[in-house]
Amino acid sequence: MSSWPPSCRASYWRPCWHWFASSAAGWPARSTTADPAAFNRPGPFDVPTSCEATARRASADSRSGALRRDGDMKVIALLVVGTSALISGSFGKPQFPEQEKDPKFWNTWAQRTLKSALTLQKFNTNRAKNLVFFLGDGMGVPTVTAARILKGQLNGQSGEETQLEMDKFPFVSLAKTYNTNAQVPDSAGTATAYLCGVKANEGTVGVSAAATRTQCNTTRGNEVTSILRWASDTGMSVGIVTTTRVNHATPSAAYAHSVDRDWYSDNEMPAEALKNGCKDIARQLFDNIPNIAVILGGGRKYMFPKNTSDVEYPGVAKHSGTRNDGRNLVQEWIDGKKAKKGHYVWNKKQLLSLNPNNVEYLLGLFEPADMTYNLERNTDTDPSLPEMVEVAIKILRKNPKGFFLLVEGGRIDHGHHEGKAKQALHEAVEMDKAIGLAGLMTSVHDTLTVVTADHSHMFNFGGYTGRGNPMFGLAPMLSDIDQKPYTSIIYGNGPGYKLVNGGRENVSTVDYQENNYQAQAAVPLTMETHGGEDVAVFAKGPMAHLLHGVYEQNYIPHAMAYASCIGENREHCSGRSAALRPVLSSAAALLTVTRLLC
């Protein structure tokens, strides 16, 4: 490769797979998927003819056997890198919009942003009648940025200039995520912080740091209550929507008090804990706050007696009921809510057939454990996160006293743990759709909406990629150490660490755009770990300006409670109004009415 001219090794040379594919050993036969003529169109990626000539000579040498196979693979890798980085340019799409060359474009955009910022000088101090809390599990800042680019690319744009729905929120701040006993936190201790207002130990939910993980006898007296409980105690309707199991770490902190996040049912609890009176989390879901109006997510198997066959996967042992106490918690819930317009559903058809006006309580359990990744979701049987959120809001908003809704995009975290960046980022984009829908169904004048994460991950992307580089594509150059291509996305640790013949795997030999591709990692681990950096907090609506600067994560529910006059924060509330004022343009209002009314 050292014989190639420098201009050929630069990141801006024209892809040429259509003529090279037939000659280079090991080159994937991809030329049939594109129009060869497209590669001959003039554009910003044209290069000196010497580069093309050199490549042709390399092709001829390959046929004659002059190049060893490893040399062939280096040439191939270079071509793969160039193709991945520059494919948008190859098809005639400019590297970036022509208008961006004009300073007026950027100045005008900045002036619009300035005018918008000036309108925020008068804060919205209404009382928040409604509270909507979106939690992207594991959605650190790099994930937010990557999801933004992916969203744009899914819509045919280069991606960087796209806005997520959360990007449109006027107030953005940073929360410090550490647990009381952990620099890099877990989802249980953080959930206790941002829902209960108290920092806690890792692995525990709904208890203070005085409680010790797995030690049942440290539970009593150390329970802490959540903002969902505070809202319920003042007469607001409350709900939980998640893409994980409903008794997973994030949602469980809203209602449970457990010294171990893994006590999903009594089957997962040690005998000593049961003897000392500790309750499993599934049981606490129904016992602790009986009037949770909406519960939607996965986790069916933890509600049924052991070995009870699952309704959707009959005969599949791993999906059967787990409870040792013989209780059928779903049936108990149905019996208790029969006279209160309660409905239990386990599939999408049942969910969407409901008339929210005739529903006061809703329990929906759509999978035995966590719900499936959205890319793998059965769209006929499993609802999407936006679909669940829409039904939830339609039910909750009927209460004249308002509502609190916790929404978790929980499988962002799982995708990252498995090193499956594509799954994680598509989950983040799906949650952003739900955020946009919730915005259409509520008003910024009486609804405080907060979007944040519990923690980050060891996920990032880089490599000097060009504008519009495919989110799951390659960096535009080879490693200058092992002369192999690498994906823009990489993990600091995780299952993507792979050695082939004593060296790093050559990604040009695998399908790195496949849904379950595990991105390369620097350190080998069975499961990738969380990251310890601060997470972003996006806020809009009444008193959203209270969420500013950098603060401890446990501050979040205190600010939200203050805005809604619940919990300990009520003294300031006399005379404050939550009355609606015009918030939408006539066009947006018309769209909202026609699309969302029952």
C-alpha positions in Angstrom: 0.0 0.0 0.0 3.0 2.3 0.5 3.3 2.4 -3.3 0.0 4.2 -3.6 0.2 8.0 -4.1 -0.6 10.1 -1.0 -3.7 11.4 -2.7 -5.0 7.8 -2.9 -4.5 7.3 0.8 -6.4 10.4 1.7 -10.0 10.2 2.9 -11.4 11.9 -0.2 -10.9 9.6 -3.2 -13.6 8.2 -5.5 -15.1 4.7 -4.6 -14.5 2.3 -7.4 -15.9 -1.1 -6.4 -17.8 -1.5 -9.6 -14.7 -2.4 -11.6 -12.5 -3.6 -8.8 -14.9 -6.2 -7.5 -14.2 -8.7 -10.3 -10.5 -8.8 -9.6 -9.6 -8.3 -6.0 -9.5 -11.5 -4.0 -12.0 -11.7 -1.2 -13.9 -8.5 -2.2 -17.6 -8.8 -1.4 -19.8 -8.9 -4.5 -21.7 -5.7 -3.8 -21.5 -4.0 -7.2 -24.8 -5.5 -8.2 -26.6 -3.3 -5.6 -25.6 0.0 -7.2 -25.6 1.6 -10.6 -22.0 1.6 -11.8 -22.6 4.8 -13.8 -23.2 6.6 -10.5 -19.6 6.3 -9.6 -18.5 8.2 -12.7 -20.6 11.3 -12.0 -18.4 14.4 -11.3 -18.5 15.6 -7.8 -16.4 16.6 -4.8 -14.9 13.2 -4.4 -13.2 13.0 -7.8 -9.4 12.3 -7.6 -6.3 12.5 -9.8 -6.3 9.8 -12.5 -3.1 8.5 -11.1 -5.0 7.1 -8.1 -7.4 5.2 -10.4 -4.5 4.1 -12.5 -2.7 2.8 -9.5 -5.7 0.9 -8.3 -6.0 -0.6 -11.8 -2.4 -1.7 -11.6 -3.1 -3.2 -8.2 -6.0 -5.1 -9.7 -3.8 -6.4 -12.5 -1.1 -7.4 -10.1 -3.7 -9.2 -8.1 -4.7 -11.3 -11.1 -1.2 -12.2 -11.9 -0.5 -13.3 -8.3 2.2 -10.7 -7.7 0.4 -9.4 -4.6 0.1 -11.7 -1.6 -3.4 -12.2 -0.1 -2.7 -9.9 2.8 -1.8 -7.2 0.4 -5.0 -7.7 -1.5 -6.9 -7.4 1.7 -5.3 -4.1 2.6 -6.3 -2.8 -0.8 -9.8 -4.2 -0.3 -10.0 -2.7 3.2 -9.1 0.7 1.8 -11.7 0.5 -0.8 -14.3 -0.6 1.8 -13.4 2.4 4.0 -13.7 4.8 1.1 -17.0 3.3 0.0 -18.5 3.5 3.5 -17.3 7.0 4.1 -18.1 8.5 0.8 -21.1 6.5 -0.6 -23.4 9.5 -0.3 -21.1 11.6 -2.4 -20.6 8.8 -4.9 -24.3 8.9 -5.8 -24.2 12.6 -6.6 -25.4 13.9 -3.1 -23.2 16.9 -2.1 -21.0 16.4 0.9 -23.1 19.1 2.7 -25.9 21.4 1.5 -24.7 24.2 -0.8 -26.4 26.8 1.3 -24.0 26.1 4.2 -21.2 27.7 2.2 -22.9 31.1 2.6 -22.2 32.8 6.0 -25.7 34.2 5.8 -27.1 30.8 6.4 -25.4 30.4 9.7 -25.9 33.9 10.8 -29.7 33.7 10.1 -30.0 30.4 11.9 -28.1 31.9 14.9 -30.3 35.0 15.0 -33.4 32.8 15.0 -32.0 30.8 18.0 -31.2 34.1 19.7 -34.7 35.4 19.3 -36.1 32.1 20.7 -33.7 32.4 23.7 -34.9 36.0 24.4 -38.4 34.7 24.8 -37.3 32.6 27.7 -36.4 35.7 29.8 -40.0 35.5 31.2 -40.2 32.1 32.9 -43.3 29.9 32.9 -44.3 29.9 36.6 -47.6 28.2 36.2 -48.3 25.2 38.4 -47.6 22.0 36.6 -50.9 20.2 36.5 -49.3 17.3 34.7 -45.8 15.7 35.0 -44.3 13.6 32.3 -40.9 12.0 33.0 -39.0 10.3 30.2 -36.1 8.1 31.2 -33.7 6.8 28.5 -31.9 4.0 30.4 -28.2 4.3 29.5 -28.8 7.3 27.2 -25.6 9.2 27.8 -24.7 12.3 25.7 -22.9 10.3 23.0 -26.0 8.2 22.6 -28.1 11.3 22.3 -25.8 12.7 19.6 -25.7 9.4 17.7 -29.5 9.0 17.9 -29.9 12.5 16.5 -27.7 11.6 13.5 -29.5 8.3 13.0 -32.9 10.0 13.1 -31.8 12.3 10.3 -30.4 9.6 8.2 -33.5 7.5 8.6 -35.3 10.5 7.1 -32.9 10.8 4.2 -30.7 13.6 5.6 -27.0 13.6 6.5 -28.2 13.6 10.1 -25.9 16.1 12.0 -28.3 19.0 11.5 -31.4 17.1 12.6 -33.2 17.9 15.8 -34.5 15.3 18.2 -37.7 16.2 20.0 -35.7 16.5 23.2 -33.3 18.9 21.5 -36.3 21.4 21.2 -36.7 21.7 24.9 -35.6 25.1 26.1 -33.8 24.1 29.2 -30.9 21.7 29.3 -28.7 20.8 32.3 -26.4 18.1 33.6 -27.0 15.6 36.5 -24.3 13.8 38.4 -25.1 10.1 38.4 -22.8 8.5 41.0 -24.4 6.2 43.7 -23.6 6.6 47.3 -21.2 3.6 47.1 -20.3 3.7 43.4 -18.5 6.1 41.2 -20.0 4.5 38.1 -23.6 3.8 39.0 -26.2 1.2 38.3 -29.9 1.7 37.3 -31.4 0.9 40.7 -29.4 3.4 42.8 -29.9 6.1 40.2 -33.7 5.4 39.9 -34.0 5.9 43.6 -32.2 9.3 43.2 -34.3 10.7 40.3 -37.6 9.3 41.5 -37.3 9.4 45.3 -35.0 12.4 45.7 -32.5 10.5 47.8 -29.1 9.1 46.6 -28.8 5.4 47.4 -26.5 2.3 47.1 -26.2 0.5 43.8 -28.6 -2.5 43.4 -31.2 -1.1 45.8 -34.5 0.6 45.0 -36.8 2.8 47.1 -34.5 2.6 50.2 -31.9 5.0 51.5 -28.1 4.4 51.6 -28.6 3.1 55.2 -29.9 -0.1 53.6 -27.4 -2.8 52.4 -27.9 -4.8 49.2 -29.3 -8.3 49.7 -29.7 -7.8 53.5 -33.5 -7.9 54.1 -33.2 -6.8 57.7 -31.9 -3.4 56.6 -35.1 -2.5 54.7 -37.4 -1.6 57.5 -37.2 2.1 58.5 -35.1 3.0 55.5 -37.9 3.1 52.9 -38.1 6.3 50.8 -41.1 7.3 48.7 -41.2 8.4 45.1 -42.6 11.3 43.2 -45.2 8.9 41.7 -46.4 8.3 45.3 -46.4 12.0 46.1 -48.5 12.6 43.0 -50.9 9.8 43.9 -51.3 11.0 47.4 -52.6 14.4 46.1 -55.2 12.8 43.9 -53.3 12.9 40.6 -53.6 9.9 38.3 -50.3 8.0 37.9 -48.9 5.6 35.4 -45.8 3.6 34.3 -44.8 2.7 30.8 -41.6 0.8 30.0 -40.0 -1.3 27.3 -38.4 -3.5 30.0 -40.3 -5.7 32.6 -42.5 -3.5 34.8 -40.6 -4.8 37.9 -37.2 -3.8 36.5 -34.9 -1.3 38.2 -36.3 1.9 36.8 -40.0 1.4 37.2 -39.6 -0.5 40.5 -38.1 2.5 42.3 -41.4 4.3 41.7 -43.4 1.9 43.9 -41.1 -0.7 45.6 -38.7 -0.8 48.6 -36.2 -3.5 48.0 -32.6 -4.1 49.0 -32.1 -6.1 45.9 -33.2 -5.0 42.4 -33.1 -8.7 41.2 -35.9 -9.8 43.5 -38.4 -9.8 40.6 -40.6 -12.5 42.2 -40.3 -14.7 45.3 -38.5 -17.2 43.2 -35.4 -15.0 43.0 -35.4 -14.3 46.7 -33.3 -16.1 49.3 -35.2 -18.1 52.0 -33.9 -15.8 54.7 -35.3 -12.7 53.0 -38.7 -14.3 52.7 -38.6 -15.5 56.3 -37.8 -12.0 57.5 -40.9 -10.6 55.7 -39.4 -8.9 52.6 -41.6 -8.9 49.6 -40.7 -9.4 46.0 -40.9 -6.5 43.6 -43.8 -7.9 41.5 -45.9 -8.2 44.6 -45.1 -4.7 45.7 -46.2 -3.4 42.4 -49.8 -4.2 43.3 -49.6 -4.0 47.1 -47.8 -0.7 47.8 -49.7 1.7 45.6 -53.0 -0.1 44.5 -54.3 2.9 42.5 -51.6 3.1 39.8 -53.9 3.7 36.8 -51.7 2.6 34.0 -49.0 -0.1 34.0 -47.6 -1.1 30.6 -44.5 -3.1 29.7 -43.2 -6.6 30.0 -42.7 -9.0 32.9 -45.7 -11.4 32.6 -43.9 -14.5 34.0 -43.3 -12.9 37.4 -47.0 -12.5 38.0 -48.0 -16.2 37.6 -47.5 -19.4 39.7 -44.4 -21.4 38.9 -44.7 -23.5 35.7 -47.9 -21.8 34.5 -47.7 -21.9 30.7 -47.4 -18.4 29.1 -50.4 -17.3 27.1 -48.2 -16.2 24.1 -45.5 -18.9 24.3 -47.2 -22.0 25.6 -44.9 -24.8 26.5 -41.8 -22.7 26.5 -40.3 -23.3 29.9 -38.2 -20.1 30.2 -41.4 -18.1 29.7 -43.5 -19.9 32.2 -44.6 -18.5 35.6 -42.0 -18.1 38.3 -43.9 -17.6 41.5 -43.4 -20.1 44.3 -46.2 -18.7 46.5 -48.8 -19.9 44.0 -50.4 -16.5 43.6 -51.8 -15.2 40.3 -51.1 -11.5 40.7 -52.8 -10.7 37.3 -56.0 -12.4 38.3 -56.0 -10.7 41.7 -55.6 -7.4 40.0 -58.4 -8.2 37.6 -60.7 -9.2 40.5 -59.9 -6.0 42.4 -60.5 -3.7 39.5 -63.5 -5.4 38.0 -66.0 -2.8 39.3 -63.6 0.1 38.6 -63.4 -0.2 34.8 -60.1 -2.1 34.9 -58.8 -3.9 31.9 -55.9 -6.4 31.5 -54.3 -6.8 28.0 -51.4 -8.8 26.8 -51.1 -7.9 23.1 -51.3 -4.9 20.8 -54.7 -5.7 19.3 -56.3 -5.7 22.8 -54.5 -2.5 23.8 -55.5 -0.5 20.7 -59.1 -1.7 20.7 -59.8 -0.1 24.1 -61.8 3.1 24.3 -59.8 5.2 26.9 -63.0 6.9 27.9 -64.2 3.6 29.3 -61.0 2.7 31.1 -60.0 3.8 34.6 -57.3 1.2 35.2 -55.1 -0.6 32.7 -52.6 -3.4 33.1 -50.7 -4.4 30.0 -48.0 -7.1 30.1 -46.8 -7.8 26.6 -43.9 -10.2 27.1 -42.8 -12.7 29.7 -39.8 -10.6 30.5 -38.5 -7.5 28.8 -40.2 -6.4 25.6 -38.3 -7.1 22.4 -36.1 -4.6 20.6 -38.1 -2.4 18.3 -36.1 -3.6 15.3 -37.2 -7.1 16.1 -40.7 -6.3 17.4 -43.7 -8.2 16.1 -45.7 -5.3 14.9 -48.9 -7.4 14.9 -48.7 -8.5 18.5 -46.4 -6.1 20.4 -47.2 -2.3 20.8 -44.5 0.3 20.2 -43.4 2.7 22.9 -45.3 5.6 21.3 -48.4 3.5 21.0 -48.3 2.7 24.7 -47.6 6.3 25.6 -50.6 7.5 23.6 -53.0 5.1 25.3 -51.6 6.0 28.7 -52.0 9.7 28.3 -55.5 9.4 27.0 -56.5 7.5 30.1 -54.5 9.6 32.6 -55.5 13.1 31.3 -59.2 12.5 32.1 -58.4 13.3 35.8 -59.1 17.1 36.4 -56.4 17.0 39.1 -53.7 16.1 36.6 -51.4 13.1 36.2 -47.8 11.8 36.6 -46.5 9.5 33.9 -43.1 7.7 34.0 -41.9 6.5 30.6 -38.8 4.4 30.3 -37.0 3.6 27.1 -35.3 0.8 28.9 -33.7 -1.3 26.1 -31.3 1.4 25.1 -29.3 0.2 28.0 -29.6 -3.5 27.0 -28.4 -2.8 23.5 -25.3 -1.1 24.8 -24.6 -3.9 27.3 -24.7 -6.4 24.5 -22.5 -4.2 22.3 -25.3 -3.9 19.8 -25.2 -0.2 19.0 -27.7 -0.4 16.2 -30.3 -1.9 18.6 -29.5 0.7 21.3 -29.7 3.7 18.9 -32.9 2.6 17.3 -34.4 2.3 20.8 -33.4 5.9 21.5 -35.0 7.1 18.3 -38.2 5.3 19.2 -38.3 7.0 22.6 -37.8 10.3 20.9 -40.9 9.6 18.8 -42.8 9.0 22.0 -41.5 12.3 23.4 -42.9 14.1 20.3 -46.2 12.4 20.6 -46.5 13.3 24.3 -45.8 16.9 23.4 -48.7 17.0 20.9 -51.0 15.5 23.5 -50.1 18.0 26.3 -49.5 21.7 26.7 -46.3 23.4 27.8 -48.5 25.8 29.9 -49.7 23.1 32.3 -47.4 20.1 31.7 -43.8 19.8 32.9 -41.9 17.3 30.7 -38.5 16.1 31.7 -36.2 13.8 29.7 -33.0 12.4 31.1 -30.9 9.2 31.6 -30.0 7.3 34.6 -26.4 6.8 33.5 -24.2 6.6 30.4 -22.3 3.8 28.7 -18.8 3.1 27.4 -20.1 3.9 23.9 -18.8 6.5 21.5 -18.2 7.3 17.9 -15.4 9.1 16.1 -12.6 8.6 13.6 -12.8 11.9 11.7 -15.8 10.7 9.7 -17.1 13.0 7.0 -20.4 14.8 7.0 -23.3 12.3 6.5 -21.1 9.3 7.2 -23.5 6.3 7.8 -24.0 6.0 11.6 -23.1 2.4 11.5 -20.4 2.8 8.8 -16.6 2.9 8.8 -14.2 5.6 9.7 -12.6 7.1 6.5 -9.1 5.7 7.0 -7.3 2.6 8.1 -5.6 2.1 11.4 -2.0 3.3 11.1 -1.0 0.5 13.4 -2.6 -2.7 12.0 -3.7 -1.3 8.6 -7.3 -2.5 9.1 -10.5 -0.5 8.8 -12.6 0.2 11.8 -16.2 1.3 12.5 -16.9 4.8 13.6 -18.8 3.4 16.6 -16.7 1.7 19.3 -17.0 0.6 22.9 -14.5 1.0 25.6 -15.2 -2.5 26.8 -17.6 -5.3 26.0 -18.3 -8.4 24.0 -17.2 -6.9 20.7 -13.5 -7.5 21.5 -12.5 -10.2 19.0 -9.1 -11.6 18.0 -8.6 -13.4 14.7 -5.3 -15.0 14.1 -3.8 -13.1 17.0 -4.9 -9.7 15.7 -8.0 -7.4 15.6 -10.8 -8.7 13.5 -11.0 -7.1 10.0 -14.4 -5.6 10.0 -14.5 -5.6 6.2 -14.9 -9.4 6.4 -18.2 -9.2 8.4 -21.5 -7.4 8.1 -21.0 -4.5 10.4 -24.4 -3.0 9.5 -26.4 -6.0 10.7 -28.9 -5.3 13.5 -27.1 -7.4 16.1 -23.5 -6.7 15.1 -21.4 -6.2 18.2 -19.2 -3.2 17.7 -15.5 -3.6 18.4 -14.4 -3.0 22.0 -11.0 -2.1 23.5 -11.3 -4.5 26.5 -13.0 -7.9 26.4 -16.0 -8.3 28.7 -19.1 -10.6 28.5 -21.2 -7.5 29.0 -20.3 -3.9 28.3 -20.4 -1.6 31.4 -22.0 1.7 32.3 -20.1 5.0 32.0 -19.6 7.4 34.8 -20.0 10.8 33.2 -22.9 13.3 33.8 -26.1 12.9 31.9 -28.2 15.6 30.1 -31.5 16.7 31.5 -34.0 18.3 29.1 -37.0 20.2 30.5 -40.0 22.2 29.2 -43.1 23.5 30.8 -43.9 25.1 34.1 -40.9 25.8 36.2 -38.6 24.0 33.8 -36.0 26.7 34.4 -35.4 25.1 37.9 -33.5 22.4 36.0 -30.4 24.3 35.1 -26.7 24.1 35.7 -25.0 21.0 37.1 -26.5 19.3 40.1 -26.9 16.0 42.0 -29.3 13.6 40.2 -31.6 13.4 43.3 -32.5 17.1 42.8 -34.7 16.3 39.8 -37.9 15.0 41.6 -37.6 17.9 44.1 -37.8 20.4 41.3 -40.6 18.6 39.6 -42.6 18.3 42.9 -42.1 22.0 43.5 -43.5 22.8 40.0 -46.6 20.6 40.7 -47.1 21.6 44.3 -46.8 18.0 45.6 -44.7 16.3 48.3 -43.0 18.7 50.6 -43.3 21.7 48.3 -46.7 23.3 48.8 -46.3 26.5 50.8 -45.6 28.6 47.7 -48.6 27.3 45.8 -51.4 29.6 46.9 -52.7 31.7 44.0 -50.7 29.8 41.3 -52.8 28.7 38.4 -52.5 25.8 36.0 -55.1 27.2 33.7 -54.5 26.6 30.1 -53.4 29.4 27.8 -53.0 29.3 24.1 -49.9 27.3 23.3 -50.2 26.0 19.9 -50.5 27.7 16.5 -53.9 27.2 14.8 -52.3 24.7 12.5 -50.7 22.7 15.3 -53.9 22.8 17.3 -55.9 21.5 14.3 -53.4 18.6 13.9 -53.6 17.8 17.6 -57.4 17.7 17.6 -57.8 15.6 14.5 -55.1 13.1 15.4 -55.4 12.6 19.1 -59.0 13.0 20.2 -60.7 9.7 21.1 
